[in-house]
Amino acid sequence: MHRLTAGRGPFTRSWCRRLIAGVAVAVIVLTMPALAAAQDAANGRQLYERLDCARCHADDASGGMGPGLAGTTLSLQEVRAQLREPTGGMMPTFGPERLSDAEVADIYAWLQSSGGGQAFPSWFGTDLINLPTPMLPGERTFEVHFTHRFQSSIRDAGRQGLWGLDSFATPVFWFAYGIRDWVQVHGGRSAIRGTWEYGAKLSLLEEGRVAAPVSVAAVLTGAYVDRDETIDKNRFSVELPVGVKLHDRVSVVASPFLATNTDATGDPASDDYSAAIGLGGTFRVTPGHSLDVEWITNLGGFESPESVDQWQVFWAIKVGGHLFQIGLTNAVLYTPDQMAPGAQKTGARSDVRLGFNLVRAFALGGG
């Protein structure tokens, strides 16, 4: 029976006050780009109409021949760059002599304030936190992912250890590239057991293809464990993320997965596979901010001794091609072959620790 393990004893009031103050400061600092000075959105709407942007992007900027722009999470600099030197081959060029920087800012202000259907896409990225979403990066888009999970728990480290931030961490870095809109290839490395990963993700059902707001993908991954003491160095996994958009602001994902050769104990009586399922959801607070949660549990096969279910609660901030997530988790595991057997307790007083994800997407051209 799996149990979510909590730390022993309540947090002190002073500790809670310091934590709340720290979170408040972090949120203010991280959301400052979204608090830019107000622009003349009404003039931006007039410019949008005068320049005939609706021909491709619709009257409400919800999208048509061109992409949806309402509630855009692109930065002002990215919007300006697209207007000055458009990619894709179909969009006209709007130089400074035709559209000033101030006018670009007005259009940008109107797009951000508009409530078009594209303001809240189902997912910010190809991963929710650890779990894959059905989303792919897009054709000729290159993504760089970097994750960090601190070794010491918040309670074990305490104030003197800066609640775990002074401790060593378990990093993972990996890359993904969209060959087509429906297929990506990826590869990377986790510090846990020196694991190298490689694989592909395929879109099986895109959202909008059927009446229900459902999307499905398949992720096929191979792993090589670069440690001499590891018995089975090659591992393989398959994941099937199924996403459902429940509301304009709420999407959920269920991702059953199976990984082979997950038993590192060498016990011949143990199963040589682990089956698990991950459940997650995202609540879009604003077009550029969301609260993301995940829960992962072993369903069968090999299970790590005294394992517990893994969970994550992260706050996500999306600005253009940048995605930053920070939050709490009870494990340092990330790859499917690591998560499938279950998470092991590593803290003395608690397993709750800090972690963050960084993702940067680069459009290499197309269209």
SELUM-517348 format. One record per residue (C-alpha): residue number from 1; y negated, x, z negated. Coordinates in nm, 3 decimals. Example, Ala and Ser with C-alpha at 12.3 -4.5 7.8 and 13.67 -1.06 7.14 Angstrom:
<tivos>
   zavex         y         x         z
       1     0.450     1.230    -0.780
       2     0.106     1.367    -0.714
</tivos>
This chain:
<tivos>
   zavex         y         x         z
       1     0.000     0.000     0.000
       2    -0.335     0.141     0.100
       3    -0.624     0.132    -0.142
       4    -0.992     0.197    -0.096
       5    -1.059     0.452    -0.368
       6    -1.384     0.434    -0.563
       7    -1.533     0.697    -0.790
       8    -1.477     0.666    -1.165
       9    -1.765     0.531    -1.368
      10    -2.097     0.382    -1.255
      11    -2.380     0.586    -1.112
      12    -2.667     0.640    -1.355
      13    -2.993     0.456    -1.299
      14    -3.186     0.778    -1.247
      15    -2.931     0.893    -0.990
      16    -2.960     0.561    -0.806
      17    -3.340     0.577    -0.811
      18    -3.335     0.927    -0.663
      19    -3.085     0.821    -0.397
      20    -3.290     0.513    -0.301
      21    -3.608     0.722    -0.286
      22    -3.436     0.983    -0.069
      23    -3.298     0.719     0.169
      24    -3.641     0.554     0.192
      25    -3.807     0.884     0.282
      26    -3.535     0.962     0.539
      27    -3.570     0.620     0.705
      28    -3.950     0.653     0.724
      29    -3.928     1.001     0.876
      30    -3.653     0.913     1.122
      31    -3.821     0.592     1.240
      32    -4.166     0.743     1.290
      33    -4.115     0.764     1.671
      34    -4.078     0.385     1.672
      35    -4.405     0.340     1.484
      36    -4.635     0.475     1.756
      37    -4.982     0.331     1.789
      38    -4.995    -0.016     1.945
      39    -5.071    -0.026     2.315
      40    -5.218    -0.300     2.529
      41    -4.897    -0.491     2.604
      42    -5.087    -0.772     2.772
      43    -5.232    -0.529     3.025
      44    -4.882    -0.382     3.066
      45    -4.753    -0.726     3.165
      46    -5.029    -0.761     3.426
      47    -4.954    -0.417     3.566
      48    -4.583    -0.502     3.583
      49    -4.667    -0.808     3.793
      50    -4.929    -0.636     4.011
      51    -4.695    -0.348     4.098
      52    -4.419    -0.597     4.193
      53    -4.170    -0.446     3.945
      54    -4.007    -0.790     3.917
      55    -3.866    -0.752     4.269
      56    -3.593    -0.525     4.130
      57    -3.610    -0.571     3.753
      58    -3.673    -0.953     3.725
      59    -3.980    -1.133     3.591
      60    -3.874    -1.084     3.228
      61    -3.749    -0.726     3.292
      62    -3.393    -0.837     3.212
      63    -3.258    -0.667     3.524
      64    -3.153    -0.755     3.876
      65    -3.114    -0.510     4.161
      66    -3.252    -0.254     3.917
      67    -3.151    -0.203     3.553
      68    -3.275    -0.417     3.265
      69    -3.584    -0.272     3.098
      70    -3.673    -0.532     2.835
      71    -3.655    -0.385     2.485
      72    -3.587    -0.042     2.633
      73    -3.478     0.235     2.397
      74    -3.598     0.502     2.640
      75    -3.885     0.714     2.515
      76    -4.233     0.688     2.666
      77    -4.186     1.037     2.812
      78    -3.861     0.934     2.984
      79    -4.019     0.620     3.131
      80    -4.315     0.824     3.257
      81    -4.082     1.085     3.410
      82    -3.884     0.815     3.592
      83    -4.205     0.667     3.735
      84    -4.341     1.006     3.843
      85    -4.016     1.145     3.988
      86    -3.764     0.858     4.016
      87    -3.390     0.924     4.041
      88    -3.151     0.703     4.232
      89    -3.325     0.696     4.570
      90    -3.447     0.332     4.571
      91    -3.739     0.330     4.328
      92    -4.087     0.411     4.465
      93    -4.293     0.694     4.318
      94    -4.591     0.610     4.096
      95    -4.812     0.919     4.077
      96    -5.110     0.959     3.843
      97    -5.346     0.851     4.121
      98    -5.165     0.516     4.143
      99    -5.075     0.466     3.776
     100    -5.249     0.654     3.497
     101    -5.074     0.775     3.182
     102    -5.263     0.511     2.981
     103    -5.136     0.238     3.215
     104    -4.780     0.372     3.185
     105    -4.818     0.345     2.807
     106    -4.932    -0.018     2.841
     107    -4.630    -0.106     3.057
     108    -4.405     0.072     2.807
     109    -4.559    -0.128     2.519
     110    -4.490    -0.455     2.700
     111    -4.131    -0.358     2.781
     112    -4.063    -0.273     2.416
     113    -4.215    -0.598     2.293
     114    -4.042    -0.820     2.549
     115    -3.727    -1.005     2.452
     116    -3.520    -0.976     2.763
     117    -3.143    -1.005     2.765
     118    -3.102    -0.628     2.782
     119    -3.280    -0.560     2.451
     120    -2.954    -0.545     2.258
     121    -2.669    -0.389     2.457
     122    -2.328    -0.413     2.295
     123    -2.296    -0.042     2.210
     124    -2.523     0.253     2.159
     125    -2.260     0.502     2.273
     126    -1.908     0.580     2.388
     127    -1.803     0.610     2.021
     128    -1.895     0.375     1.737
     129    -1.869     0.642     1.464
     130    -1.521     0.791     1.498
     131    -1.358     0.510     1.694
     132    -1.404     0.481     2.070
     133    -1.592     0.184     2.212
     134    -1.509     0.035     2.555
     135    -1.834     0.189     2.684
     136    -1.831     0.486     2.924
     137    -2.119     0.729     2.985
     138    -2.174     0.626     3.347
     139    -2.135     0.810     3.675
     140    -2.257     1.171     3.672
     141    -2.366     1.150     3.310
     142    -2.284     1.442     3.080
     143    -2.264     1.386     2.703
     144    -2.267     1.642     2.422
     145    -2.124     1.526     2.086
     146    -2.154     1.708     1.754
     147    -2.020     1.568     1.425
     148    -2.054     1.702     1.072
     149    -1.863     1.591     0.761
     150    -1.954     1.766     0.435
     151    -1.662     1.893     0.227
     152    -1.791     1.811    -0.123
     153    -1.825     1.450    -0.226
     154    -2.159     1.322    -0.352
     155    -2.039     1.293    -0.713
     156    -1.848     1.621    -0.716
     157    -2.150     1.815    -0.589
     158    -2.411     1.630    -0.794
     159    -2.778     1.715    -0.798
     160    -2.718     2.091    -0.829
     161    -2.509     2.085    -0.512
     162    -2.764     1.859    -0.338
     163    -2.504     1.580    -0.335
     164    -2.278     1.774    -0.099
     165    -2.538     1.904     0.145
     166    -2.497     2.257     0.005
     167    -2.123     2.253     0.070
     168    -1.926     2.372     0.370
     169    -1.864     2.113     0.637
     170    -1.602     2.017     0.894
     171    -1.762     2.022     1.240
     172    -1.635     1.873     1.564
     173    -1.796     1.930     1.903
     174    -1.690     1.779     2.231
     175    -1.817     1.695     2.577
     176    -1.770     1.397     2.809
     177    -1.852     1.354     3.176
     178    -1.856     1.033     3.377
     179    -1.684     1.100     3.709
     180    -1.734     0.735     3.804
     181    -1.868     0.437     3.613
     182    -1.509     0.351     3.517
     183    -1.365     0.694     3.426
     184    -1.470     0.986     3.207
     185    -1.306     1.317     3.120
     186    -1.361     1.486     2.784
     187    -1.273     1.795     2.586
     188    -1.368     1.963     2.260
     189    -1.261     2.119     1.933
     190    -1.220     2.015     1.570
     191    -1.233     2.272     1.290
     192    -0.936     2.101     1.122
     193    -0.633     2.316     1.212
     194    -0.832     2.458     1.506
     195    -0.753     2.153     1.721
     196    -0.849     2.162     2.089
     197    -0.864     1.824     2.264
     198    -0.873     1.713     2.626
     199    -0.830     1.377     2.794
     200    -0.973     1.083     2.986
     201    -1.113     0.738     2.920
     202    -1.069     0.450     3.165
     203    -1.254     0.120     3.175
     204    -0.999    -0.163     3.212
     205    -1.238    -0.458     3.176
     206    -1.616    -0.441     3.183
     207    -1.824    -0.686     2.983
     208    -1.951    -0.961     3.212
     209    -1.649    -0.956     3.444
     210    -1.501    -1.263     3.272
     211    -1.657    -1.563     3.098
     212    -1.594    -1.422     2.750
     213    -1.808    -1.124     2.631
     214    -1.503    -0.893     2.614
     215    -1.455    -0.534     2.729
     216    -1.146    -0.311     2.721
     217    -1.081     0.059     2.778
     218    -0.794     0.306     2.743
     219    -0.828     0.658     2.603
     220    -0.557     0.915     2.676
     221    -0.587     1.241     2.482
     222    -0.389     1.561     2.445
     223    -0.438     1.805     2.158
     224    -0.336     2.165     2.096
     225    -0.328     2.278     1.732
     226    -0.419     2.646     1.729
     227    -0.254     2.741     1.397
     228     0.057     2.958     1.362
     229     0.194     2.756     1.071
     230     0.187     2.432     1.270
     231     0.535     2.326     1.382
     232     0.440     2.099     1.672
     233     0.131     2.243     1.836
     234     0.102     1.985     2.114
     235     0.010     1.627     2.031
     236    -0.070     1.326     2.243
     237    -0.243     0.999     2.164
     238    -0.336     0.674     2.334
     239    -0.611     0.438     2.216
     240    -0.695     0.088     2.339
     241    -1.046    -0.014     2.225
     242    -1.117    -0.386     2.271
     243    -1.478    -0.490     2.221
     244    -1.625    -0.837     2.169
     245    -1.994    -0.923     2.159
     246    -2.018    -1.195     1.893
     247    -2.395    -1.229     1.898
     248    -2.691    -1.066     2.070
     249    -2.713    -0.832     1.770
     250    -2.346    -0.809     1.664
     251    -2.050    -0.647     1.842
     252    -1.704    -0.565     1.703
     253    -1.423    -0.341     1.822
     254    -1.050    -0.322     1.746
     255    -0.876    -0.002     1.855
     256    -0.499     0.028     1.802
     257    -0.374     0.381     1.862
     258    -0.058     0.590     1.859
     259    -0.034     0.968     1.810
     260     0.271     1.195     1.844
     261     0.383     1.499     1.640
     262     0.156     1.413     1.348
     263     0.393     1.535     1.074
     264     0.298     1.890     0.976
     265     0.536     1.903     0.677
     266     0.842     2.008     0.876
     267     1.060     1.738     0.720
     268     1.329     1.654     0.981
     269     1.368     1.307     0.829
     270     1.005     1.215     0.898
     271     0.894     1.014     1.200
     272     0.736     1.223     1.475
     273     0.458     0.970     1.545
     274     0.192     0.770     1.363
     275     0.062     0.425     1.456
     276    -0.274     0.304     1.329
     277    -0.556     0.060     1.396
     278    -0.929     0.098     1.363
     279    -1.168    -0.193     1.316
     280    -1.543    -0.156     1.347
     281    -1.868    -0.335     1.406
     282    -2.233    -0.276     1.481
     283    -2.533    -0.483     1.373
     284    -2.842    -0.420     1.585
     285    -3.138    -0.428     1.348
     286    -3.387    -0.340     1.624
     287    -3.335    -0.232     1.987
     288    -3.323     0.129     1.865
     289    -3.157     0.099     1.520
     290    -2.819    -0.030     1.405
     291    -2.587    -0.040     1.106
     292    -2.234     0.069     1.204
     293    -1.912     0.034     0.999
     294    -1.548     0.139     1.052
     295    -1.216     0.100     0.873
     296    -0.895     0.277     0.984
     297    -0.544     0.226     0.843
     298    -0.195     0.354     0.919
     299     0.046     0.089     1.050
     300     0.371     0.278     1.074
     301     0.554     0.599     1.153
     302     0.458     0.913     0.963
     303     0.206     0.858     0.684
     304     0.042     1.141     0.491
     305     0.154     1.157     0.126
     306    -0.073     0.956    -0.106
     307    -0.297     0.863     0.185
     308    -0.577     0.608     0.171
     309    -0.753     0.407     0.438
     310    -1.048     0.579     0.602
     311    -1.389     0.412     0.619
     312    -1.740     0.496     0.742
     313    -2.081     0.330     0.701
     314    -2.354     0.489     0.917
     315    -2.712     0.416     1.021
     316    -2.774     0.481     1.392
     317    -3.100     0.563     1.569
     318    -3.117     0.563     1.950
     319    -3.416     0.715     2.130
     320    -3.367     0.754     2.503
     321    -3.067     0.978     2.564
     322    -3.052     1.082     2.198
     323    -2.828     0.914     1.938
     324    -2.838     1.017     1.572
     325    -2.613     0.868     1.302
     326    -2.609     0.945     0.930
     327    -2.408     0.782     0.655
     328    -2.119     0.778     0.411
     329    -1.745     0.831     0.463
     330    -1.440     0.899     0.248
     331    -1.278     1.154     0.483
     332    -1.351     1.453     0.706
     333    -1.103     1.346     0.977
     334    -1.222     1.264     1.329
     335    -0.961     1.298     1.606
     336    -0.696     1.025     1.657
     337    -0.400     1.250     1.568
     338    -0.579     1.342     1.241
     339    -0.673     0.983     1.148
     340    -0.346     0.807     1.239
     341    -0.138     0.935     0.941
     342    -0.411     0.827     0.694
     343    -0.676     1.012     0.496
     344    -0.587     1.223     0.194
     345    -0.788     1.238    -0.127
     346    -0.979     1.563    -0.152
     347    -1.244     1.495    -0.417
     348    -1.202     1.531    -0.791
     349    -1.432     1.247    -0.901
     350    -1.485     1.067    -0.571
     351    -1.416     1.102    -0.199
     352    -1.746     0.951    -0.081
     353    -1.937     1.216     0.113
     354    -2.223     1.246     0.360
     355    -2.185     1.302     0.732
     356    -2.375     1.275     1.058
     357    -2.323     1.253     1.433
     358    -2.547     1.382     1.711
     359    -2.508     1.275     2.074
     360    -2.719     1.376     2.374
     361    -2.669     1.228     2.719
     362    -2.790     1.398     3.037
     363    -2.814     1.208     3.367
     364    -2.723     1.463     3.633
     365    -2.824     1.240     3.922
     366    -2.654     0.974     4.122
     367    -2.714     0.659     4.314
</tivos>
